[in-house]
Structure formats: C-alpha cells, structure tokens
Amino acid sequence: MILIFGCGILGQYLLKEVLQNTDEQVLCTYHTQKPQLSCTAGDRVCFQKCDVTSEADLQALSALCAGDRLRVFYCTAYHNIDAVYAHPQQAQKVNVEGLARFLEIVKNIEALYFISTDCVYGESRPDSKPFRETAACAPINAYGRQKLAAEQLVLNRGYHVLRCSLLYGASLDDNRKTFYDKTFAALKAGERVEMIDGLARCALTYSEAAHIIMRLVTEKKELPPVLNICGDSLITKYELGLRIAAAAGASPAQVVKISKEEGNKFFQDKRADVIALDSALLHSVECNLNA
Ligand SMILES: NC(=O)c1ccc[n+]([C@@H]2O[C@H](COP(=O)([O-])OP(=O)(O)OC[C@H]3O[C@@H](n4cnc5c(N)ncnc54)[C@H](OP(=O)(O)O)[C@@H]3O)[C@@H](O)[C@H]2O)c1
C-alpha cells in the first residue's frame, strides 16, 4: 500500500500519478481539511485525518496500516518560512519531533521518500557552483535548519530524501488555493501584481515534480539516499510572474518588478537570494530508467 502522509498540494499531485501509473491501494492523510479532489473515484483511495503531533492519531494510523507493507511519501511539513520563524517550537513539533514519532510508531515501512527542500543548502554564492547533493549544508533560516534535522532522522533509518526546489502550480483541491492560483486569478482579472526581482530557484511545477518522483520510485530499484528534484536553470520570482501571466493570457506589463530590498520588507526570516541546484545526479538516475 502507498501512504501519502500529508496529502497537501504536492501530495495530491503524487496521488494523481499513483492512480494513473499503479494499481495499488492508497491511504492519504490530511490534517485540517479533507481534500476535495476529482481524481479519487473508485475504492482505491481512502483518507484518514492525522495530526503528526498527536500520539493517538499516529497510533490510529499505525493500526489502520497494520499488515500492509508501506511505501510512504512523507509530505507533511510546517513550511511557511515566516510562520516557522514566528513559532519555532510549534514548527519543531511537526517538522522534527512528529517525524521522529511517526518513524517509531508506523510499522512495516518498506520505503519512505521524505520531501525536503533546497533551503537546507543555504545561499548560493555568486562564484560557487550549483549545490550537488554532497555539498555542505548551511541553512540560513529556521525552516531550513528543521528540515535538515528531519533529513538526518530519515537517512539514519536508510530511507530517501528528495530535496525539492520551489514548486508552483494550480491546486487540485477545490478547498485550497496556492500562491499560483491567487496570482493567476489576479492577473486574469486585469490586476497588477508585484514580483521580486530575485529569489532565484531551479523551480518545477508540482506536476513535473510529482511525475519525476513517481518515475523514480516506481521504475528504479536503487536510488541515492539524497537527490535534488529541480529544474536545470534558475528563475526569479519576477520571471515566475511572467510565466503565470502568460498562462493567464494577461499582459506581461501587469507583472510589476520590485527590488529585493523592497521585497525583503515583507519577510520576517531570511530568504536566500539564489539557491542553484545541480541536477546532474537526477538526470543520471533518469537516464538509467530509460536504459
Ligand atoms: N511548495 C514548495 O515550494 C516546496 C518546495 C520544496 C519543498 N517543499 C516540501 O514539500 C512538501 C509538501 O509541500 P506542499 O507545497 O504540498 O504544501 P502543503 O500543501 O502545505 O503540504 C504540507 C502538508 O502538511 C500538512 N501538515 C501541516 N501540519 C501538520 C500536522 N501537524 N500534522 C499532519 N499534517 C500536517 C498540511 O496540512 P494542513 O494544510 O491541513 O495543515 C499539508 O497537507 C513539504 O514537506 C514542503 O516542505 C515544498
């Protein structure tokens, strides 16, 4: 059975891939609100409410999974960078302590793929090469530090860490809207949106990331313990705004470029201006899939 633990935006794209590419049963967990999805027809998917900070919820989940060999996509996170900064202990309970309890309580895990972040690397320097998976990690914000600590728990048990760059795209859940959805709607309505001329990331759409991850885990027996899941080139937030404008059929002039200094005023915790990831290992693994 496949367990999508924390079936938020990425989890829902993974669910779609699982339904399209396997005939396995899927158990999805949600935290606050059960997802409203159009792709869950049939009896292959069931949903279970689970707060990772609740011992009772984890025990109930474990009982529900008893007897099944599990392949887990671990997507749960308290990941808003400024919320982690404002509530570090609450975030630690989810991002690190909750994960630790999950790993102790949930049995029969055959494989686990922990969705991590490029924030664990820290800031790319102008003269440095893109981060390979073996690079030293020096996160510059509390979120990155918590995800790095979480990665260690996962690696200590021999499971896999997938370090995603920025993910963007429309939500599949009628009850939730992403940054992309809101920006798309504003641009389509003829509004202007401000986008920072910085925060460059090797971004992927949710759909691309979920597709890559599914191919890796269904077709490849041996994965490296840590793998970057990223695009090949950097795009700034402003360039992302232009992409969304094009998708919405809006004018590029509606996307207003603002400086990093102006943008940083909205943030509480630090953001790396650039996080360049090396995608060579990802491509070499993907090449082996095709071989
Ligand atoms: N979005 C990005 O750009 C990006 C980039 C790199 C890595 N990632 C990683 O990708 C993963 C998925 O992120 P996403 O973009 O799909 O965001 P998301 O939709 O917010 O997914 C996170 C999930 O964690 C759940 N969650 C939060 N607190 C929880 C708790 N106490 N117990 C159980 N579940 C809880 C959330 O449920 P509620 O919403 O109901 O609380 C949500 O379903 C995360 O691990 C994130 O760190 C995201």
The ligand as a Tripos MOL2 file, in Angstrom:
@<TRIPOS>MOLECULE
LIG
   48    52     1     0     0
SMALL
NO_CHARGES

@<TRIPOS>ATOM
      1 N1          5.8420   24.3070   -2.0380 N.am      1 LIG1
      2 C1          7.1380   24.3990   -2.2750 C.2       1 LIG1
      3 O1          7.6130   25.3000   -2.9960 O.2       1 LIG1
      4 C2          8.0790   23.3720   -1.6770 C.ar      1 LIG1
      5 C3          9.4290   23.4140   -2.0710 C.ar      1 LIG1
      6 C4         10.3020   22.4700   -1.5470 C.ar      1 LIG1
      7 C5          9.8450   21.5260   -0.6390 C.ar      1 LIG1
      8 N2          8.5330   21.5300   -0.2710 N.ar      1 LIG1
      9 C6          8.0790   20.4960    0.6580 C.3       1 LIG1
     10 O2          7.0700   19.7680    0.0170 O.3       1 LIG1
     11 C7          6.1980   19.1950    0.9800 C.3       1 LIG1
     12 C8          4.7670   19.4190    0.5450 C.3       1 LIG1
     13 O3          4.5170   20.8110    0.4780 O.3       1 LIG1
     14 P1          3.2900   21.4390   -0.3360 P.3       1 LIG1
     15 O4          3.8430   22.5070   -1.1800 O.co2     1 LIG1
     16 O5          2.4790   20.3430   -0.9340 O.co2     1 LIG1
     17 O6          2.4930   22.1790    0.8310 O.3       1 LIG1
     18 P2          1.2020   21.7480    1.6680 P.3       1 LIG1
     19 O7          0.0580   21.5970    0.7450 O.co2     1 LIG1
     20 O8          1.0640   22.7600    2.7570 O.co2     1 LIG1
     21 O9          1.5930   20.3280    2.2840 O.3       1 LIG1
     22 C9          2.0150   20.1570    3.6110 C.3       1 LIG1
     23 C10         1.0340   19.2400    4.2900 C.3       1 LIG1
     24 O10         1.4560   19.0610    5.6680 O.3       1 LIG1
     25 C11         0.2510   19.0430    6.4370 C.3       1 LIG1
     26 N3          0.5180   19.3350    7.8430 N.ar      1 LIG1
     27 C12         0.8900   20.5020    8.4250 C.ar      1 LIG1
     28 N4          0.9360   20.3530    9.7670 N.ar      1 LIG1
     29 C13         0.5980   19.0840   10.0290 C.ar      1 LIG1
     30 C14         0.4320   18.3330   11.2200 C.ar      1 LIG1
     31 N5          0.6240   18.8650   12.4520 N.pl3     1 LIG1
     32 N6          0.0870   17.0270   11.1160 N.ar      1 LIG1
     33 C15        -0.1250   16.4500    9.9150 C.ar      1 LIG1
     34 N7         -0.0230   17.1080    8.7510 N.ar      1 LIG1
     35 C16         0.3280   18.4160    8.8170 C.ar      1 LIG1
     36 C17        -0.5970   20.1330    5.8060 C.3       1 LIG1
     37 O11        -1.9670   20.0180    6.2230 O.3       1 LIG1
     38 P3         -2.8000   21.3350    6.6190 P.3       1 LIG1
     39 O12        -2.6190   22.2920    5.4790 O.co2     1 LIG1
     40 O13        -4.1880   20.8360    6.7620 O.co2     1 LIG1
     41 O14        -2.2150   21.8450    7.8920 O.co2     1 LIG1
     42 C18        -0.3940   19.8340    4.3220 C.3       1 LIG1
     43 O15        -1.2860   18.8590    3.8810 O.3       1 LIG1
     44 C19         6.5850   19.8240    2.3180 C.3       1 LIG1
     45 O16         7.3430   18.8790    3.0320 O.3       1 LIG1
     46 C20         7.4580   21.0100    1.9460 C.3       1 LIG1
     47 O17         8.4280   21.2480    2.9320 O.3       1 LIG1
     48 C21         7.6310   22.4220   -0.7760 C.ar      1 LIG1
@<TRIPOS>BOND
     1     1     2 1
     2     2     3 2
     3     2     4 1
     4     4     5 ar
     5     4    48 ar
     6     5     6 ar
     7     6     7 ar
     8     7     8 ar
     9     8     9 1
    10     8    48 ar
    11     9    10 1
    12     9    46 1
    13    10    11 1
    14    11    12 1
    15    11    44 1
    16    12    13 1
    17    13    14 1
    18    14    15 2
    19    14    16 1
    20    14    17 1
    21    17    18 1
    22    18    19 2
    23    18    20 1
    24    18    21 1
    25    21    22 1
    26    22    23 1
    27    23    24 1
    28    23    42 1
    29    24    25 1
    30    25    26 1
    31    25    36 1
    32    26    27 ar
    33    26    35 ar
    34    27    28 ar
    35    28    29 ar
    36    29    30 ar
    37    29    35 ar
    38    30    31 1
    39    30    32 ar
    40    32    33 ar
    41    33    34 ar
    42    34    35 ar
    43    36    37 1
    44    36    42 1
    45    37    38 1
    46    38    39 2
    47    38    40 1
    48    38    41 1
    49    42    43 1
    50    44    45 1
    51    44    46 1
    52    46    47 1
@<TRIPOS>SUBSTRUCTURE
     1 LIG1         1 GROUP 0 **** ****
